[in-house]
Amino acid sequence: MRALVSDTVKHPKTAPAGAALHRPVAVSPLRVWTIAARPKTLWAAAAPVLLGTAMAAEAGGFHLPSALCALLGALLIQVGTNFSNDYADFLKGADTDARKGPLRVTQAGLVTPGAMRVATAVVFGLAVAAGLYLIWRGGWPVLLIGVLSILSGLLYTVGRYSLAYLGLADLFVLVFFGPVAVAGTYYVQTLDLDPLVPVMGLGPGLVSVAILLVNNIRDVDEDRAAGKKTLVVRLGRSFGVALYALCLGAAALLPVAVFAWTGTHPWAMLGAAILLPAVPAVRTLRASRDPGRLNPLLGATSRLLLLYSVLVSVGWIL
């Protein structure tokens, strides 16, 4: 594998002011693949599994092997999607030497396109293997969820009509990192489905959309030049900032609305506490175009997702 990895990170001679310049440094193969996996995005895969497992436990249906397989499968699908995105954005010209965001290993020359394509297939194959037990346990609904999740991950940026390039990625993230993931996790443990479960799944889905919006707002100029018609490219930066605030606010208020509707699980309203750190995050996104401030906001929004999922999960069980 070392033969597929260059010794240094390519560093453009010129780049826009404020761009994240990647200086020449020795990089081990393990570090390269860790960067490609984008660890900060993995909370988007783990958070709905955490919430679905908490809801299953509260219903008396917690099943550890299923919970672990669901978590492993979700993480692998996310990594496979990240690998596929790294490969496809490089081929389509969305990732260039002027990139403002975190390093992309194919664009930087650290991994060949062929190697990234193989790695994507391997990771998705491992996700299928992790899901075999869940399919045996849960039957065709689990098989359908798994097939659609992997297909959506591949179509996120691959192909002429990929989701990200058509502006449909936000909807994909909302559905598959929200209701589908939470309900799927709940179902494989309880072998039943409470209609309230996918409703609560909208919470992590909305915060995951907010994570995507930070990325798309930062990269709006590069995406527009590459023909990547994200919602931010189509409707403008101000719309993206407003949608970011709406997603965080709606997620925070969802447990409150559910309590008002059902009169149950009042402690789940702890999730509304993310409104406090969400306010400065929205202000930063609105005020700054500097990648030096927007790149950390990606990690900060991911931590908001973790905080939200933990608070709602604990509150649901209490």
Buried (B, 14 or more C-beta within 10 A) or exposed (E): EEEBBBEBBBEBEEBEEBBBBBEEEEBEBEBBBEBBBBEBBBBBBBBBBBBBBBBBBBBEBBBEEBBBBBBBBBBBBBBBBBBBBBBBBBBBEBBBBBBBBBBBBBBBEBBBEEBBBBBBBEBBEBBBEBBBBBBEBBEEBBBEBBEEBBEBBBBBBBEEEBBBBBBBBBEBBBBBBBBBBBBBBBBBBBBEEBEBBBBBBBBBBBBBBBBBBBBBBBBBBBBBEBEBBBBBBEEEBEBBBBBBBBBBBBBBBBBBEBBEEEEEBBBBBBBBBBEEBBEEBBEBBBEBBBBEBBBEBBBBBBBBBBBBBBBBBBBBBE
